[in-house]
């Protein structure tokens, strides 16, 4: 009886470990993708700031020449 319970517990722990491994692998991929996107956005923002075109004009905002 004890051997069967130990084997069941071990099987359960193996399954949970595999599921957690899959979750960690998926999240690592998502983190990598998000990191690349943030890096790209930061680069774009830096380029806009360097060229002086970083301002955002809102629809109800008057242009500076008024």
C-alpha positions as CSV (number, residue, x, y, z in Angstrom):
1,X,0.0,0.0,0.0
2,X,2.7,2.5,0.9
3,X,4.7,1.7,-2.3
4,X,1.6,2.5,-4.4
5,X,1.0,5.8,-2.6
6,X,4.7,6.8,-3.1
7,X,4.5,5.9,-6.8
8,X,1.3,7.9,-7.2
9,X,2.8,10.9,-5.4
10,X,6.0,10.6,-7.6
11,X,3.9,10.5,-10.8
12,X,1.9,13.5,-9.6
13,X,5.1,15.4,-8.8
14,X,6.6,14.5,-12.2
15,X,3.5,15.8,-14.0
16,X,3.4,19.0,-12.1
17,X,7.2,19.5,-12.7
18,X,6.6,19.1,-16.5
19,X,3.7,21.5,-16.5
20,X,5.7,24.1,-14.6
21,X,8.6,23.6,-17.0
22,X,6.3,24.3,-19.9
23,X,5.0,27.4,-18.2
24,X,8.5,28.7,-17.5
25,X,9.5,28.0,-21.1
26,X,6.5,29.8,-22.5
27,X,7.0,32.8,-20.2
28,X,10.7,33.0,-21.1
29,X,9.7,33.3,-24.8
30,X,7.2,36.0,-23.9
31,X,9.7,37.9,-21.9
32,X,12.2,37.8,-24.7
33,X,9.6,39.1,-27.2
34,X,8.6,41.9,-24.8
35,X,12.2,42.8,-24.1
36,X,12.8,43.2,-27.9
37,X,9.7,45.3,-28.3
38,X,10.7,47.6,-25.4
39,X,14.2,47.9,-26.8
40,X,12.8,48.8,-30.2
41,X,10.4,51.4,-28.8
42,X,13.2,53.0,-26.7
43,X,15.3,53.2,-29.8
44,X,12.5,54.8,-31.8
45,X,11.9,57.3,-28.9
46,X,15.6,58.2,-28.8
47,X,15.7,58.7,-32.6
48,X,12.6,60.9,-32.4
49,X,14.1,62.9,-29.6
50,X,17.4,63.3,-31.5
51,X,15.6,64.6,-34.6
52,X,13.3,66.9,-32.6
53,X,10.1,65.2,-33.8
54,X,9.2,63.5,-30.5
55,X,6.3,65.8,-29.8
56,X,2.8,64.4,-30.1
57,X,0.1,66.8,-31.5
58,X,-3.3,66.2,-30.0
59,X,-6.4,66.8,-32.0
60,X,-7.6,69.7,-29.8
61,X,-4.2,71.3,-29.4
62,X,-3.2,74.4,-31.4
63,X,-0.1,74.2,-33.5
64,X,2.7,76.5,-32.2
65,X,2.4,79.0,-35.1
66,X,-1.1,80.2,-33.8
